[in-house]
Amino acid sequence: AIMYYKVKDPTSAVANVDDYSGSSRLLAATTLRNVLGTKTLGDILSERESIGTEMQDLLHDATEPWGVMIERVEVKVVRVPEQLQRAMAESQGPRLLLLRENTRLAEL
């Protein structure tokens, strides 16, 4: 995911948090894991825009006291780790082998 933000209140950004930029990035990574943890793989692949909007709302609430405004969050590319693809293929059969091959071809 990509997070776009700007400092809305510079005084709060230096007074209320040690490193607003690093803290915002860590918070975004944690929020992404938390949001994705509530979704199925199918939801993640098909609902990228709504996931971005949900993340933006959550991040905005958390960073507002820091003087940071989250302008936009975009979920760009969803990559399914190869180990997860293998595990899914073993449990769901040949249909997912085709998914893995299509994913590999799309990355070329």
C-alpha positions as CSV (number, residue, x, y, z in Angstrom):
1,A,0.0,0.0,0.0
2,I,1.0,3.6,-0.6
3,M,0.2,6.3,1.9
4,Y,0.1,10.0,1.0
5,Y,0.2,12.4,3.9
6,K,1.2,16.0,4.7
7,V,2.0,17.9,7.9
8,K,-1.0,20.0,8.7
9,D,0.3,21.3,12.1
10,P,4.2,21.5,12.2
11,T,4.2,22.3,16.0
12,S,2.2,19.2,16.8
13,A,4.3,17.1,14.4
14,V,7.4,17.9,16.4
15,A,5.9,18.2,19.9
16,N,3.5,15.3,20.0
17,V,5.6,12.5,18.4
18,D,9.3,11.9,18.2
19,D,9.4,11.0,14.5
20,Y,6.2,11.8,12.7
21,S,7.4,10.3,9.4
22,G,8.7,7.1,10.8
23,S,5.8,6.7,13.2
24,S,3.3,7.3,10.4
25,R,5.0,4.6,8.2
26,L,5.0,2.1,11.1
27,L,1.4,2.8,11.9
28,A,0.5,2.3,8.2
29,A,2.2,-1.1,8.1
30,T,0.5,-2.2,11.4
31,T,-2.9,-0.9,10.1
32,L,-2.4,-2.7,6.8
33,R,-1.7,-6.0,8.6
34,N,-4.7,-5.5,10.9
35,V,-7.1,-4.7,8.1
36,L,-5.9,-7.5,5.8
37,G,-6.2,-9.9,8.8
38,T,-10.0,-9.4,8.8
39,K,-10.4,-10.2,5.1
40,T,-10.4,-13.3,3.0
41,L,-8.0,-13.6,0.1
42,G,-10.8,-13.0,-2.4
43,D,-11.8,-9.9,-0.5
44,I,-8.3,-8.6,-0.5
45,L,-7.9,-9.1,-4.3
46,S,-11.3,-7.6,-5.2
47,E,-11.7,-4.8,-2.6
48,R,-8.5,-2.9,-2.8
49,E,-10.2,0.5,-3.0
50,S,-12.4,-0.1,0.0
51,I,-9.4,-1.4,2.0
52,G,-7.5,1.8,1.1
53,T,-10.5,3.9,2.3
54,E,-10.8,2.0,5.5
55,M,-7.1,2.4,6.2
56,Q,-7.2,6.1,5.4
57,D,-10.0,6.6,8.0
58,L,-8.1,4.6,10.7
59,L,-4.8,6.3,10.0
60,H,-6.4,9.8,10.0
61,D,-7.9,9.2,13.4
62,A,-4.5,8.1,14.8
63,T,-2.3,10.7,13.2
64,E,-4.5,13.8,13.6
65,P,-3.1,14.5,17.1
66,W,0.4,14.4,15.6
67,G,-0.5,17.2,13.2
68,V,-0.3,14.8,10.2
69,M,-3.1,14.5,7.7
70,I,-3.5,11.3,5.7
71,E,-4.6,12.4,2.3
72,R,-4.9,9.0,0.5
73,V,-4.1,5.4,0.8
74,E,-3.9,3.1,-2.2
75,V,-3.5,-0.6,-2.3
76,K,-1.5,-1.2,-5.5
77,V,-0.5,-4.8,-6.1
78,V,-1.5,-7.8,-4.0
79,R,1.2,-10.5,-4.2
80,V,0.4,-13.9,-2.8
81,P,3.5,-15.4,-1.3
82,E,4.6,-18.6,-3.2
83,Q,4.5,-20.7,0.0
84,L,0.9,-19.7,0.5
85,Q,0.1,-20.5,-3.1
86,R,1.5,-24.0,-2.6
87,A,-0.5,-24.5,0.6
88,M,-3.6,-23.4,-1.1
89,A,-3.0,-25.6,-4.2
90,E,-2.5,-28.6,-2.0
91,S,-5.7,-28.0,-0.2
92,Q,-7.9,-26.9,-3.1
93,G,-6.4,-28.7,-6.0
94,P,-5.5,-27.9,-9.6
95,R,-7.7,-24.8,-9.9
96,L,-5.1,-22.9,-7.7
97,L,-2.2,-24.2,-9.7
98,L,-3.6,-22.2,-12.6
99,L,-3.9,-19.1,-10.3
100,R,-0.2,-19.5,-9.4
101,E,0.9,-19.8,-13.0
102,N,-1.2,-16.8,-14.0
103,T,0.3,-14.8,-11.1
104,R,3.8,-15.8,-12.2
105,L,3.1,-14.8,-15.8
106,A,1.6,-11.5,-14.7
107,E,4.8,-10.6,-12.9
108,L,6.9,-11.1,-16.0
